[in-house]
Amino acid sequence: MSEKAEWLAAARNAMRTEAAAVLAASGRLEYSLLGAVDLILDQRGKVVVTGMGKSGHVARKIASTLQSTGTPSVFLHPTEAGHGDLGVCQPGDPVLMVSKSGCTAELLDLIAPLREFEARFIGILGSVKSPLAAEMDVVLDASVEREADPHNLAPTASAVTALALGHALAIALMCARNFTPEEFGRFHPGGQLGRNLRLTVAEAMHTGDEVAWVAPDTLLKDVIIAMTHRPLGGACVVAADGTLAGFLTDGDLRRALEAHDDIRDLRARDVMTRHPATIGPEAKLLEALRLMEDRPSQISVLPVVDGTGAWLGLVRLHDIYRVK
């Protein structure tokens, strides 16, 4: 085996080791996870998440995930806590501690001060028989058989497992709170995901003369001209009553040219897709995005119709990503 092949093998083995560790941890959840969910729901305050070193980075991410999924949370640095940051804690705040060893001195030093706030404790711990575990009300077992590096030293599998347990807790809390996509969107007003959850197709679609639209009996040559003048990636074929009869894309035109030596007599109805995927104007952009992407053959443009099938316009994948 060459040197570079060894590198690749080590990288793949690392990912397999981490995946196996997460899978094993999922099988150990059972009532411990439910106990953690109940503890958080029973307390009136925010979740205070803390950890030191690499576990501290994991704790920050868990706190961020909790915040964005309906569970108020804050990260507390265990060292800074003893120098004034403990003031972020209030009575009724449950505390989530993350530690690989379960012996982290900085976390153990926080137990007594936090008890003065009547705190209850959840531990995501790499050892369920550790000093920290003895102080917890609920322990989520984050132990791993080994780390992912060849020397079993770097906190890799243990960090991924602790993070996965934090995510599992956050998602269980989402279910317990009946947290909705609309609420998620309110917490993410600045990002693409938040916009896709908040904005509707009507706010991004093209309508009227912006769109190439033709009748079913329009000659294919004229369809091509219309799509050239209005290059949005498709032409809506509109029946006399205003309903969408079909849809033509650039791909449909190329396939027609491949299949016919002479296209002069071809009309829109001969080439169009008769039952295209469509979407309503009131749908969220995320729904349109999924409709275009979550399919065996992705599409980049969707006709927009109302509840009666009447043609309104079209929306492109590009529009979803550029809308403000």
Solvent accessible surface area in square Angstrom, and as a share of the most:
residue,aa,sasa,rsa
1,M,170,0.76
2,S,72,0.46
3,E,115,0.52
4,K,146,0.62
5,A,40,0.31
6,E,89,0.40
7,W,147,0.52
8,L,92,0.46
9,A,42,0.33
10,A,46,0.36
11,A,54,0.42
12,R,127,0.46
13,N,77,0.39
14,A,26,0.20
15,M,141,0.63
16,R,153,0.56
17,T,24,0.14
18,E,39,0.18
19,A,63,0.49
20,A,61,0.47
21,A,11,0.09
22,V,45,0.26
23,L,134,0.67
24,A,52,0.40
25,A,3,0.02
26,S,60,0.39
27,G,56,0.54
28,R,87,0.32
29,L,31,0.16
30,E,125,0.56
31,Y,177,0.67
32,S,33,0.22
33,L,22,0.11
34,L,97,0.48
35,G,25,0.24
36,A,0,0.00
37,V,12,0.07
38,D,80,0.41
39,L,5,0.02
40,I,4,0.02
41,L,73,0.36
42,D,106,0.55
43,Q,38,0.17
44,R,194,0.71
45,G,28,0.27
46,K,49,0.21
47,V,1,0.00
48,V,0,0.00
49,V,0,0.00
50,T,0,0.00
51,G,1,0.01
52,M,63,0.28
53,G,48,0.46
54,K,123,0.52
55,S,20,0.13
56,G,5,0.05
57,H,123,0.55
58,V,14,0.08
59,A,0,0.00
60,R,123,0.45
61,K,90,0.38
62,I,0,0.00
63,A,1,0.01
64,S,58,0.38
65,T,21,0.12
66,L,0,0.00
67,Q,82,0.36
68,S,27,0.17
69,T,11,0.07
70,G,16,0.16
71,T,2,0.01
72,P,85,0.54
73,S,12,0.08
74,V,38,0.22
75,F,35,0.15
76,L,4,0.02
77,H,59,0.26
78,P,6,0.04
79,T,58,0.34
80,E,84,0.38
81,A,2,0.01
82,G,63,0.61
83,H,149,0.66
84,G,59,0.56
85,D,68,0.35
86,L,33,0.16
87,G,55,0.53
88,V,56,0.32
89,C,2,0.01
90,Q,99,0.44
91,P,62,0.39
92,G,5,0.04
93,D,6,0.03
94,P,0,0.00
95,V,1,0.01
96,L,0,0.00
97,M,0,0.00
98,V,1,0.01
99,S,3,0.02
100,K,93,0.39
101,S,59,0.38
102,G,0,0.00
103,C,69,0.41
104,T,27,0.16
105,A,62,0.48
106,E,61,0.27
107,L,0,0.00
108,L,58,0.29
109,D,106,0.55
110,L,7,0.04
111,I,13,0.07
112,A,69,0.53
113,P,42,0.27
114,L,1,0.01
115,R,108,0.40
116,E,147,0.66
117,F,51,0.21
118,E,129,0.58
119,A,12,0.09
120,R,95,0.35
121,F,0,0.00
122,I,0,0.00
123,G,0,0.00
124,I,1,0.00
125,L,0,0.00
126,G,18,0.17
127,S,38,0.25
128,V,74,0.42
129,K,190,0.81
130,S,9,0.06
131,P,67,0.42
132,L,0,0.00
133,A,11,0.09
134,A,88,0.68
135,E,64,0.29
136,M,22,0.10
137,D,73,0.38
138,V,23,0.13
139,V,37,0.21
140,L,1,0.00
141,D,32,0.17
142,A,4,0.03
143,S,37,0.24
144,V,38,0.22
145,E,176,0.79
146,R,94,0.34
147,E,4,0.02
148,A,6,0.05
149,D,27,0.14
150,P,105,0.66
151,H,140,0.62
152,N,68,0.35
153,L,131,0.65
154,A,42,0.33
155,P,52,0.33
156,T,39,0.23
157,A,0,0.00
158,S,8,0.05
159,A,25,0.19
160,V,55,0.32
161,T,0,0.00
162,A,8,0.06
163,L,48,0.24
164,A,28,0.22
165,L,5,0.03
166,G,0,0.00
167,H,53,0.23
168,A,29,0.22
169,L,0,0.00
170,A,0,0.00
171,I,98,0.50
172,A,25,0.19
173,L,0,0.00
174,M,52,0.23
175,C,95,0.57
176,A,49,0.38
177,R,91,0.33
178,N,120,0.61
179,F,25,0.11
180,T,55,0.32
181,P,81,0.51
182,E,90,0.40
183,E,50,0.23
184,F,40,0.17
185,G,0,0.00
186,R,151,0.55
187,F,103,0.43
188,H,46,0.21
189,P,85,0.53
190,G,65,0.63
191,G,35,0.33
192,Q,48,0.22
193,L,81,0.40
194,G,0,0.00
195,R,38,0.14
196,N,3,0.02
197,L,15,0.08
198,R,88,0.32
199,L,24,0.12
200,T,31,0.18
201,V,0,0.00
202,A,56,0.43
203,E,100,0.45
204,A,14,0.11
205,M,29,0.13
206,H,29,0.13
207,T,61,0.35
208,G,35,0.34
209,D,109,0.57
210,E,94,0.42
211,V,1,0.01
212,A,1,0.01
213,W,122,0.43
214,V,13,0.07
215,A,42,0.33
216,P,35,0.22
217,D,75,0.39
218,T,29,0.17
219,L,62,0.31
220,L,1,0.01
221,K,134,0.57
222,D,63,0.33
223,V,0,0.00
224,I,55,0.28
225,I,73,0.37
226,A,18,0.14
227,M,14,0.06
228,T,92,0.53
229,H,128,0.57
230,R,84,0.31
231,P,101,0.64
232,L,25,0.12
233,G,27,0.26
234,G,1,0.01
235,A,0,0.00
236,C,0,0.00
237,V,0,0.00
238,V,14,0.08
239,A,28,0.22
240,A,118,0.91
241,D,110,0.57
242,G,27,0.26
243,T,42,0.24
244,L,29,0.15
245,A,29,0.22
246,G,0,0.00
247,F,8,0.03
248,L,0,0.00
249,T,37,0.22
250,D,65,0.34
251,G,10,0.10
252,D,15,0.08
253,L,19,0.09
254,R,150,0.55
255,R,141,0.51
256,A,6,0.05
257,L,96,0.48
258,E,147,0.66
259,A,76,0.59
260,H,77,0.35
261,D,161,0.84
262,D,74,0.39
263,I,36,0.18
264,R,185,0.67
265,D,123,0.64
266,L,22,0.11
267,R,84,0.31
268,A,0,0.00
269,R,96,0.35
270,D,84,0.43
271,V,24,0.14
272,M,19,0.08
273,T,60,0.35
274,R,137,0.50
275,H,172,0.77
276,P,28,0.18
277,A,30,0.23
278,T,48,0.28
279,I,11,0.05
280,G,17,0.16
281,P,29,0.18
282,E,127,0.57
283,A,10,0.08
284,K,70,0.30
285,L,0,0.00
286,L,23,0.11
287,E,96,0.43
288,A,0,0.00
289,L,19,0.09
290,R,138,0.50
291,L,62,0.31
292,M,0,0.00
293,E,53,0.24
294,D,108,0.56
295,R,86,0.31
296,P,150,0.94
297,S,81,0.52
298,Q,123,0.55
299,I,54,0.27
300,S,67,0.43
301,V,8,0.05
302,L,0,0.00
303,P,1,0.01
304,V,0,0.00
305,V,19,0.11
306,D,51,0.26
307,G,89,0.85
308,T,113,0.66
309,G,26,0.25
310,A,26,0.20
311,W,37,0.13
312,L,60,0.30
313,G,0,0.00
314,L,0,0.00
315,V,0,0.00
316,R,47,0.17
317,L,41,0.20
318,H,107,0.48
319,D,4,0.02
320,I,0,0.00
321,Y,107,0.41
322,R,142,0.52
323,V,18,0.10
324,K,190,0.80
